[in-house]
Structures are given as C-alpha cells and as structure tokens.
C-alpha cells in the first residue's frame, strides 16, 4: 500500500494550476504572429510523432509540400489544418481549439426559442451623451 501525503497532492494540484495559468497568460502576452508560429511548431511536432516527412504528409493529404511547410511556419489556411488533423487522426483536437458555444436556457426562453443570428452592436444608454465614456 502506498501512502500519499495530502499536502503532496495539494502541492501537485497547485503546480498544475500554476502551469495552466502560465500557459494562458503566456498566450495573452504573445503577439498574433508568435501564436501562429507556436501552432505551426505544434503541427510539426504532431507530424514527427507520427514519424512522417513533410513530403509523405503532403502526399497523404493531397496537398503541396509548400502547403505543409507553410502550416509548420504558422501561415496555413484553415482547410490545410483540418486536412492534416484528419489524416493524423487528431481531428477531435478542434473541439478544444474553439469549443461549441451553447445558448443558455434563459436566453433561449427570453428570445422565445429563436437562436441569435447576428450581433446588435453597442447601444448607447438612455440619458447619456454618446461621446461620454463614464
């Protein structure tokens, strides 16, 4: 029987929380191009994990070698990303990329069952000058 100290479990949970917060903050501090480059590096790592060359992957997804190189540099089209993820068997990763947005039951009832189709934009509050910020 292995005894695990409750304090150790607490500190391990705290450690993972710190890592999670750092990864989120790290993305917030990165430029758009830096994030795109990071995504490209992750695609490269995914390809290497499957032990494929860029040429083999390009042939498997029926794309050009330049399309795969662009993907790994972080400047690919969304359709290229989807095709590569599908070929590598990691298409479910898109569910983590942008999770599906669900409508709350209260909002659905308020809108009488109709799903929102477009944004209304920012409305000025009554009694305030539109140029006034506070």
Helices and strands as residue ranges (DSSP letters): H 6-29, H 32-49, H 54-60, H 65-73, H 78-87, G 91-93, H 94-97, H 105-110
